[in-house]
Amino acid sequence: MLLTREEMTFDFGPARLSAERDARLLAWVMNQFLYGEVTGIQCGRWLYEAPDLESARFFSRQAVEEFQHVDNFLRILDLLGEPPAPAHPMVRFLSTGMMPGSFEEHVCLEMAQGEGFVLMALYAIIDTLDHEEIRSILQRAVKQEERHVEFGEQRTIAALAENPSVRRRLLGLSLVSMWGVRRLGAFMKSRLPDHPVLSRLPAFLDFAASCAEQRLLRMGVLKKPLAQMGAMERSLLVAQACGGSVLRAPLRLLPRKRLTERYLQDPAVLRPHQSEGKAVRLVR
């Protein structure tokens, strides 16, 4: 990867998560991950549109891994004694509302940047959680997520070398993605319970944004630090990228009943908790 594990590790100090004390908080977090893994259905589109055999093989393997992760997060929820529950609207927006319209957008936004954010969140939980089995499950998932991020980084670099004109679009959409992550963090800070780990959330988000910026710089999507870009320049990039995305794929705005909208009623998800009928209030 273009950033090492050490570069993406945030220091939470002595703050720690307890699987027993913080079960509901952890369940809310795991349900966000669960939704993200269900979006592995999108690998099918990119397998169909893969530009070469290497990419096709990678996406076919990734799809299997994503659905293994679905089972992993269901197992973690079971260990916490909590049921599967809906993801936050901002998570759904970032995962499916911003579904890319091109191969370059997919490898940059979903794989390099999106899974890069996920990877940092997984690192944070592994480093602060006291439950050995949950940590082991996440450590196995991390190895696969690292491969996904690395593939996204390398293919983004190759896409820019082949067609430099896509850079502005990728940057504009990346700015939207970074805004969405901050909005999700603001929700967590305002609505989730007080906790020593969560009290470090603003600093963690600043750190995550800094890592995302470094990745954009190292991939060549960003040519100068964001601090050197004015508000007008950023706004123009976002407007151009989003406007072009809507024009290229207007049908993506129409409602569709995909698996990401039905997975909580799926027998494979319901089975462990069908007798409990509980709901996680934190998502409301």
Solvent accessible surface area in square Angstrom, and as a share of the most:
residue,aa,sasa,rsa
1,M,64,0.28
2,L,44,0.22
3,L,3,0.01
4,T,68,0.39
5,R,76,0.28
6,E,132,0.59
7,E,69,0.31
8,M,1,0.01
9,T,50,0.29
10,F,27,0.11
11,D,109,0.56
12,F,16,0.07
13,G,33,0.32
14,P,133,0.84
15,A,12,0.10
16,R,120,0.44
17,L,13,0.06
18,S,20,0.13
19,A,13,0.10
20,E,161,0.72
21,R,153,0.56
22,D,11,0.06
23,A,17,0.13
24,R,105,0.39
25,L,9,0.04
26,L,3,0.01
27,A,0,0.00
28,W,3,0.01
29,V,27,0.15
30,M,0,0.00
31,N,0,0.00
32,Q,17,0.07
33,F,18,0.08
34,L,0,0.00
35,Y,6,0.02
36,G,27,0.26
37,E,9,0.04
38,V,4,0.02
39,T,17,0.10
40,G,4,0.04
41,I,53,0.27
42,Q,12,0.05
43,C,7,0.04
44,G,40,0.38
45,R,69,0.25
46,W,0,0.00
47,L,77,0.38
48,Y,196,0.75
49,E,80,0.36
50,A,25,0.19
51,P,79,0.50
52,D,59,0.31
53,L,125,0.62
54,E,107,0.48
55,S,0,0.00
56,A,21,0.16
57,R,157,0.57
58,F,42,0.18
59,F,0,0.00
60,S,48,0.31
61,R,134,0.49
62,Q,6,0.03
63,A,25,0.20
64,V,90,0.52
65,E,10,0.04
66,E,11,0.05
67,F,77,0.32
68,Q,89,0.40
69,H,2,0.01
70,V,15,0.09
71,D,93,0.48
72,N,35,0.18
73,F,2,0.01
74,L,19,0.09
75,R,108,0.39
76,I,0,0.00
77,L,1,0.00
78,D,62,0.32
79,L,53,0.26
80,L,18,0.09
81,G,35,0.34
82,E,22,0.10
83,P,6,0.04
84,P,22,0.14
85,A,4,0.03
86,P,67,0.42
87,A,3,0.02
88,H,25,0.11
89,P,77,0.48
90,M,30,0.13
91,V,14,0.08
92,R,93,0.34
93,F,73,0.30
94,L,40,0.20
95,S,22,0.14
96,T,36,0.21
97,G,52,0.50
98,M,28,0.13
99,M,20,0.09
100,P,1,0.01
101,G,20,0.19
102,S,20,0.13
103,F,30,0.13
104,E,40,0.18
105,E,1,0.01
106,H,7,0.03
107,V,0,0.00
108,C,0,0.00
109,L,12,0.06
110,E,37,0.16
111,M,1,0.00
112,A,0,0.00
113,Q,2,0.01
114,G,24,0.23
115,E,22,0.10
116,G,1,0.01
117,F,29,0.12
118,V,49,0.28
119,L,0,0.00
120,M,4,0.02
121,A,29,0.23
122,L,2,0.01
123,Y,2,0.01
124,A,15,0.12
125,I,11,0.06
126,I,7,0.04
127,D,54,0.28
128,T,3,0.02
129,L,8,0.04
130,D,95,0.49
131,H,51,0.23
132,E,112,0.50
133,E,73,0.33
134,I,1,0.00
135,R,56,0.20
136,S,34,0.22
137,I,9,0.05
138,L,0,0.00
139,Q,71,0.32
140,R,138,0.50
141,A,2,0.02
142,V,13,0.07
143,K,134,0.57
144,Q,38,0.17
145,E,4,0.02
146,E,45,0.20
147,R,81,0.30
148,H,1,0.00
149,V,0,0.00
150,E,76,0.34
151,F,18,0.08
152,G,0,0.00
153,E,0,0.00
154,Q,86,0.38
155,R,36,0.13
156,T,0,0.00
157,I,61,0.31
158,A,51,0.40
159,A,13,0.10
160,L,18,0.09
161,A,86,0.66
162,E,153,0.69
163,N,65,0.33
164,P,95,0.60
165,S,90,0.58
166,V,5,0.03
167,R,56,0.20
168,R,99,0.36
169,R,50,0.18
170,L,0,0.00
171,L,5,0.03
172,G,0,0.00
173,L,11,0.06
174,S,0,0.00
175,L,20,0.10
176,V,17,0.10
177,S,12,0.08
178,M,18,0.08
179,W,133,0.47
180,G,0,0.00
181,V,23,0.13
182,R,108,0.40
183,R,124,0.45
184,L,29,0.14
185,G,2,0.02
186,A,49,0.38
187,F,27,0.11
188,M,28,0.12
189,K,102,0.43
190,S,84,0.54
191,R,131,0.48
192,L,11,0.05
193,P,68,0.43
194,D,150,0.77
195,H,19,0.08
196,P,78,0.49
197,V,16,0.09
198,L,16,0.08
199,S,67,0.43
200,R,93,0.34
201,L,16,0.08
202,P,62,0.39
203,A,38,0.30
204,F,23,0.09
205,L,24,0.12
206,D,81,0.42
207,F,55,0.23
208,A,3,0.02
209,A,12,0.09
210,S,55,0.35
211,C,7,0.04
212,A,3,0.02
213,E,33,0.15
214,Q,69,0.31
215,R,3,0.01
216,L,0,0.00
217,L,50,0.25
218,R,103,0.38
219,M,6,0.03
220,G,21,0.20
221,V,0,0.00
222,L,4,0.02
223,K,143,0.61
224,K,74,0.32
225,P,53,0.33
226,L,15,0.07
227,A,98,0.76
228,Q,120,0.53
229,M,12,0.05
230,G,42,0.40
231,A,83,0.64
232,M,159,0.71
233,E,64,0.29
234,R,86,0.31
235,S,64,0.41
236,L,90,0.45
237,L,3,0.02
238,V,43,0.25
239,A,63,0.49
240,Q,93,0.42
241,A,2,0.01
242,C,46,0.27
243,G,34,0.32
244,G,19,0.18
245,S,14,0.09
246,V,69,0.40
247,L,150,0.75
248,R,109,0.40
249,A,21,0.16
250,P,73,0.46
251,L,111,0.55
252,R,60,0.22
253,L,124,0.62
254,L,101,0.50
255,P,129,0.81
256,R,104,0.38
257,K,155,0.66
258,R,78,0.28
259,L,49,0.24
260,T,9,0.05
261,E,89,0.40
262,R,116,0.42
263,Y,10,0.04
264,L,33,0.17
265,Q,121,0.54
266,D,48,0.25
267,P,89,0.56
268,A,55,0.43
269,V,7,0.04
270,L,74,0.37
271,R,151,0.55
272,P,62,0.39
273,H,13,0.06
274,Q,125,0.56
275,S,109,0.70
276,E,76,0.34
277,G,75,0.73
278,K,100,0.42
279,A,61,0.48
280,V,3,0.02
281,R,173,0.63
282,L,30,0.15
283,V,29,0.17
284,R,165,0.60
